[in-house]
Amino acid sequence: MSRTLSLIVVCVLATASSLLAQTTVVRPTEIDDVLVNPGMGIETFQRFNGQPLNEGVQWSEVGPERASAGAATPVDFPASSVAYVRWFWSQIEPQRGKYDWSIIDAALSEAHRHGQRLAIRIMPYDDKHAMPDWYISSGARRANAATDKDGAIWSPDAEDPVYVRDWSALVVEAGKRYDGHPDLNHVDISTVGYWGEGWGPYLPSWSIQQQLIDLYFKAFPRSLLLMNFDALPALEYGVKLGAGWRLDCWGDWGRPGRNFAHMKDLYPQQLARGGALLQNAWQTRPVALETCGVPEHWHQWKYPLQPILDQALRWHASTINLKSSKIPDDWKAAFDEFQKRIGYRFVLKKLDYPSQVSRGSTAAVNMWWFNAGVAPVYRPYTLAMAIGDTVIPLDTDVRQWLPGDSVYENTIAVPYDISPGRYPVRVAMLDPASHKPVIRLAIEGRQPDGWYQVGEITVN
């Protein structure tokens, strides 16, 4: 080979090597929109997206039993990814051993139709809605008397083996039918007392309480479970087994005529008593909050809004139940900002990848992500990169992306069967079942199919 030809070959190889070594650096533009994402945000309650709100400061504890007619319509309420519905035992089991699962089936279908997942609770009874007639007449023991202060409602003796047997049968059958359902967001652990919240004057022995809590982890092993907050021993026990937690008087700053406020006299102290177990539960299981009354109550009672919202952020809340009641007009901007911080909020800050790759080769990909929310995501969504139409799942567990910075630094395999050419580079978080993008990112570039175009790449 002549010296001139050798020089040409060396130059060509050096140029090719230089081109292959070039790196594309992408810094996507962050957006400030309210993002509606799975498993987080403001819930609808006893209804679904686009259905009429409760009027005034009223709401119902009786969950819907049939699908509604008609399509969703615009309402003055935030769009929601979670519909929270709860029913009484008498609705689901109107006759002993005969369950009306069509009620929950309809709610799951309705949630799916409205672009939501369903969160559920089945409640034994409360101070206005009785236990099933068949149970009351079954010979089961009563905990109170008709002449007692609360005697207008028949309260069961949860120490009675009949209660344990019949309530357990309901939970077990519900688990058989709904555990792991793709449209189920989470399940409240419901045991004894009003609304099944595990507090009150007629609690059974601790061993019975444990048995009723254990039941949910056996019946719903694939579902996210939430433990009610009021009774500390039960709360600690459920969280230790793997539940998240919920409380239902968020925002109570001191109602007129009362010398007690949940936000000042119970909730902060309860978390402190529970120590790291309760305070760090949010890192692996969700925290859900429900308003004391509704926002209009807060407005009328002149509660300070910002400290209430700030406390929810300090608790790392993912979902908020406002009982599908209107947000006062002068608070809407604050609630919009609040929605940008609850749950998770993923921002792709930087992406590095080779500008050119060869078919069948490997390519180094480096990503810097920022979770601008206050909680992680709790489902195993798939982080993916696409070269044109070729989807490449990335080996990382996004559930571990706590608030703050995370990185993905790895090599990807470039498929051999991709044709040479110039392709768009896109990223997305995919549902592991449908393999379709389901999470909105806080960056520009979203395509109609949910993928985000972030650059281009040449395949040789």
Secondary structure by P-SEA (a helix, b strand, c coil): ccaaaaaaaaaaaaaaaaaaabbbbbbbbbbbcccccccccccccccccccccccccccccccccccccccccccccccccbbbbbbcccccccccccccaaaaaaaaaaaaaacbbbbbbbbcccccccccccccccccccccccccccccccccccccaaaaaaaaaaaaaaaacccccccccccccccccccccccccccccaaaaaaaaaaaaaacccbbbbbbcccaaaaaaaaaabbbbcccccccccccccccccccccaaaaaaaaccccccccccbbbbbbccccaaaaaaaccccaaaaaaaaaacccbbbcccccccccaaaaaaaaaacccbbbbbcbbbbbccccccbbbbbbbbbbcccccccccccccccccccbbbbcccccccccccbbbbbccccccccccbbbbbbbbbbbccccccccccccccccccccbbbccccccc
